[in-house]
Amino acid sequence: MNESTGIALIAPSGYAADTDAIERAIVGLQQQGYRVIRHYAAEEREERFAASDAVRIAHLHAAASDPDVEIVLSLRGGYGLSRILPQLDWPMLAASGKRFVGHSDFTAFQLGLLTQTGAVSFAGPMLCDDFTREPASAFTHAHFWQCLTSPQTVLRVEQDDSPAVNTAGILWGGNLAMVAHLVGSPYLPRIEGGILFLEDINEHPFRVERMLLQLLHAGVLATQSAIVLGDFSGYRLSDIDNGFCFASMLARLRATLPMPVLTGLPFGHIVDKVTLPVGAPATLRGGAQGWTLSVAGYPFLPQR
């Protein structure tokens, strides 16, 4: 990609407190030859949101309608997309052909887009903190551009004691809290035989288990062929846990669920993360030493 690639910045959830870091990140993208178009304004913030609901909707629609844009990159997560899902023009967003990118709260948009239209989006970096961080993660940036400019992305993970798996299905998921939040709504995909990837931050293992059990009791997990867990960090154990930890929770899940549960996915609220096409066909194969995820059939940007 070169200077003809347009990147729209949107802020559909929270606002960025460090405006100087934002400016540095934008300059950095411009120095790499990308055209950056802002479809948000820092002065429009309202309460904890980047702007009012109506303005954030208008900015998102404007970014999708902008003919100079090929990538729509979320500023940050936080909270806010749940409030505007019913007002989004899903057919227009899908027909725009833009590559929508983000994670965390952006999961709600990605799953809504997949449910309403079948369109693929990308779970990946956001401007904060993935492009504002100093130093930037070379791994995150390299995998992001590789995924968006290639017809296939392949991820190989070395992970001891990984369960055997050999399956294919639609890759979907994202932030666990957001996936659980969408249960019973018209924005959660009904995918048979899917490969469900999940991550979260600051969620104690008992809350992770509780959300996974919600998905199980709601019938969501029963239709999946595999579950792949990313990063679950930032929580704090206490004496009252009495040995209950992520490892013990994971062991119980593996003993309870009928599908393989894999770990080690480098994705989530971490410095080094991969980019994953949400809603694309994927294959997942592996054994005791690790696993390989291959994804293809998604709308990539041809290198010029």
Secondary structure, 3 states (H helix, E strand, C coil): CCCCCEEEEECCCECCCCHHHHHHHHHHHHHCCCEEEECCCHHHCECCECCCHHHHHHHHHHHHHCCCCCEEEECCCCCCHHHHHHHCCHHHHHHCCCEEEECHHHHHHHHHHHHHHCCCEEECCCHHHHHCCCCCCHHHHHHHHHHHCCCEEEEEEECCCCCCEEEEEEEEEEEHHHHHHCCCCCCCCCCCCEEEEEEEECCCHHHHHHHHHHHHHCCCHHHEEEEEEEEEECCCCCHHHCCCCHHHHHHHHHHHCCCCEECCCCCCCCCCCCCEEECCEEEEEEECCEEEEEEECCCCCCCC
